[in-house]
């Protein structure tokens, strides 16, 4: 990146000088600057600038007004030489790479060059660098139709091309499996862009998802015909034909595996501020304690507004080289008006930052804390824990290793950390007279500022607010509280917004949320508040309060705004959140049935699935805080509606801690309001979550509550759905009799339901019959399911049951038909595993080995682990038939470990029995007997009589 000023146009305009943001409040100033930046180092004629700034309605004194705007831009940029005057226009002297639009084009060109020379790793990095520059729609806050029409189409087209070229590189690197979710989103968001469809088809084919690849082509064909009346391109038709034929040239490339990924080294510190002032003793003292001595924790203690966070962030940046494994930061919100940061949420964020996959993060806070300490052991990292209110808020986050150090900021000295954790406290007081003078000179220019500093009590927060208040007011002095004066100087509209923003329950807010809250266009008002230092623009597009300022705003709100006005604003903010979550749900998981919504008003501007995920990720802390606040203070219905609408997102992202919290808050709100449908939905929500966590008893408890409530409400469809889920819980926990009872009750209620719903119940009943050894019953259930829904699963399951009955030819016909129809990876793996077992039963061990190996490749890494367990058992049986006993034993042990981890009860017993057999073959009689006895005991517990009897024979 170029040094010097930095300019961003790929999203809202941003200008940064020496690391600090420069705010251009006037839209016409932004239009003028954008026009110059898009043609750097070239003269832009006055006539063009006038058109870009004013369009068809220029002012009477056009040239004079333009000169004034240029003068103001020069002043804002702090360097008049950046904008040069030419005879017929103006020229912006700037390194093109200082402008993100040009840096994007440069990175894209480097990526294309690297790709053409087959340097795929370099190409991937360059394309990723280019895409990371986009923060939103280009020129999104630049009010110039001519600029947008001239430049946005070109840049948007280049953006799409870079996406296509990067995906080509990833496909060439063999990363087709990782691309499938992204390509589904891209084809949904850009349905007429054929190249994305071709890439999706190829990625699906390479993932052994031939049927889905062909269906993607059919979907494209229908879309093009409906919208344009044309056929897919010749290139796409040729790809379709090649997929049908299984052409060899479509096979995934053979690439060397990358070395195992190193542990993540996150750099999560907030930005350092360019005008940091004073504190030299504090910086030296903290640096010495953290970097030089054996002190593991340093606490910065001082009153609100004294600059503890600014000081801690400065020291953390200075020490970055001392901690090469990274820095973690969190605002614990110990003194916020709302609830403090949730401990599980903080731990989960730290674990994700350290590279832990979401599905591997434990649901228990103590387990998360233990995992964090384990990951930090031996690493050199710095943790900055901001705004802690008590030692117990800090302790679960402490590393427990001397190589990691911690800086904590608090209003208290946190003596418990001194006594029990060896912390040292560095008190942070107000500025000295010299430090106050130095800061005010930086902010206001040279002059005698002693009286102003004294009136501000030398408090850094007050000094900055006072300086913002006095900037440009030569004839005004400070005669009272700087914060009160800054507020009093505001017009009524930003005053009202400032007060109402204290209602926000979470850590930050966007202009869109503020607009909904106050029923105004808040973008400009927030700029006014930011200039006055009454709010802080934390990151592009998001704002936050200092704790003291939000308390002041809340006090003003209670004095100035009626309870009905406050309630209306709070309800409007919740509506904004709820409409946003509902919009995201429509894009990300439209098939999940949700509770009815009470929200009104427009939804946030979210148009693609990628934007939906980004919005939910950014708003997650606010949404969780809103659910908790609504559950405690009302309106209650928003709590359960938000919790219900977030289910799909929390499942997708494996946000277990947040899921647990929101579901419990939703249940609390529903019970308080005696709203039975919502209470039932929240119990079902918690039942699904506890199934995901493997806590079967709690899952059964919540499912039972949901069933009772739905039965009392007379909602048979909902009751049947919960019964079907309950049967899965009982199967996973090994209570097969209860699972069968739940399924029979479910099917009884589904008599008049659609065929797909009934067939799903029959599948589950047939699989249960197989586990119980009731093969004739399984054949009957699967035959009925096939008659209702003749798909690949129906043929696979019936083929499995027929194989177990010994009707091998009939079984083979159904399994072959399932392969012809095609299925998702887990379904195809099941079909192949059953064919492998059939070949083994027919005496064709080599053919069976090939089929089972193909099946395992589809599910081994991140696929359906129950299918993976079954496949490893079958593969082990084949290896034993081939006299490869050691490999067979290893496969059975892997299957046993996975079965126990996921709660697959019958798989556990099967693995133990096969392990006992192969250990006997290896002359390990004692180990064989132990495995057989375990299998017999477990089979008896589960009611698996056939497996139990076989195990007893072995024992």
Secondary structure, DSSP 8 states (H G I E B T S, - for coil): --SS-EEE-SSS-EEEETTEEE----HHHHHHHHHHHTTTTSEEEHHHHHHHHHTT---TTHHHHHHHHHHHHHHHHT-GGGEEE-SSEEEE---GGGBHHHHHHHHHHHHHHHHHTT-HHHHHHHHHHHHHT--SSTTTT---HHHIIIIIHHHHHHHHHHHHHHHHHHHHTT-HHHHHHHHHHHHHHSTT-HHHHHHHHHHHHHTT-HHHHHHHHHHHHHHHHHHTS----HHHHHHHHHHHHT-GGGS---------------B------TT----HHHHHHHHIIIIISS--EEEEE--TTS-HHHHHHHHHHHTGGG-TT-EEEEE--TT-SS----HHHHHHHHHHHTT--GGGS-SSHHHHHHHHHHHHTT---EEEEES--SHHHHHTT---STT-EEEEEESS--HHHHHHH--EEEE-----HHHHHHHHHHHH-SS--HHHHHHTTT-HHHHHHHHHHHTT-TT----S-HHHHHHHTS-HHHHHHHHHGGG--SS-EEHHHHHHHHTS-HHHHHHHHHHTTSSEEEETTEEE--HHHHHHHHHHHHHHS-HHHHHHHHHHHHHHHHHHHHHHHHHH-TTS--------S---S--SHHHHHHHHHHHHHHHHHHHHHHHHHS-HHHHHHHHHHTHHHHHHHT-HHHHHHHHHHHHHHHHHHT-HHHHHHHHHHHHHHHHHHT-HHHHHHHHHHHHHHHHHHT-HHHHHHHHHHHHHHHHHHT-HHHHHHHHHHHHHHTTTS-HHHHHHHHHHHHHHHHHTT-HHHHHHHHHHHHHH--SHHHHHHHHHHHHHHT-HHHHHHHHHHHHHH---HHHHHHHHHHHHHHHHHTT-HHHHHHHHHHHHHHHTTTS-HHHHHHHHHHHHHHHHHTT-HHHHHHHHHHHHHHHHHHT-HHHHHHHHHHHHHHHHHTT-HHHHHHHHHHHHHHHHHHT-HHHHHHHHHH-
